[in-house]
Amino acid sequence: MSRRLVAELLTRDAFRPFGEVITTQGADHYPINNGTAERYHDLARLELSAAGGSPLLSLFRAQPRQLPVKLSVIERHPLGSQAFMPLSRRPYLVVVAPAGTPPDVTALRAFAAVNGEGVNYAPGVWHHPLLALEALSDFLVVDRGGPGENCEIFDLDPAPLLVWDAAAT
Amino acid sequence: MSRRLVAELLTRDAFRPFGEVITTQGADHYPINNGTAERYHDLARLELSAAGGSPLLSLFRAQPRQLPVKLSVIERHPLGSQAFMPLSRRPYLVVVAPAGTPPDVTALRAFAAVNGEGVNYAPGVWHHPLLALEALSDFLVVDRGGPGENCEIFDLDPAPLLVWDAAAT
């Protein structure tokens, strides 16, 4: 029988070992533009210049998954951070494991983002590819372009089964 | 009587002198994550490293304006680009003038973003602060942090009046 991984609510504290939650909640902010806007400043630790890298702005359009999701693979980007910001407020799921070689699959964690917040993975943090729910979902992505091998993939075998009880989160 | 500036539809071609429109329309893209997502790749020319700069990820929360809007000021960031991506699909307006000292106010242009697309201002391009419409609106912003004076402000006198006919755009 597959191991079950249960998604918990995404919070700043819970996600701290893996990067940052991109949210106005609890963020530093100040008025700009003569008071007509508020700047929630510097919400993620972007690390994009290693080994001749530079920042890229892209958009990922992710297909929705059906729960439960069989998690067969995780990946990581050793040379840079990778930030995802949803362009809708639909919930999505995040699966991570601490940086390390090989990944400690017993330390996999799953989170449900339910308030339109984004995530920024620190360099080297293992994560599952995007897990959109309900409908085709767009995410703005800030990650690293440049020379060098910046994507490692690890097969999960046996594949855990990701479950989420929205009502209990 | 104030000069009137009429917002036209935001398109890639019309905006090219000022930066990039951040949109999937006409963008390079390819499948990733075993075909479960599509990457619309490198949608804006991020220039964030001049004079010891580095990229910042922030969120601007902009108050809605009432039309017509009196445009009393424009600003620019000589040391870096600045990208805005709306986190809703509400329309918003963009006002720009070409890079130059002083700005050529006779060359002001106004654009209406009506399809959820973003904009990236090239370094030195003059622009009005965010012009959200209808409701409080969040934008994800990628701009430059670092040493040096990176914000110049120019007062528009007389102040043009920005108008937009949504039905005619």
Interface residues (C-beta under 8 A of the other chain):
Chain A: I22 T24 A27 I32 N33 N34 T36 A37 E38 R39 Y40 H41 D42 L43 A44 L46 L48 S49 S54 P55 L56 L57 S58 L59 F60 R61 A62 Q63 R65 V73 A83 M85 L87 G116 G118 N120 P129 L130 D138 L140 V141 V142 G145
Chain B: I22 T24 A27 I32 N33 N34 T36 A37 E38 R39 Y40 H41 D42 L43 A44 L46 L48 S49 S54 P55 L56 L57 S58 L59 F60 R61 A62 Q63 R65 V73 A83 M85 L87 G116 G118 N120 P129 L130 D138 L140 V141 V142 G145
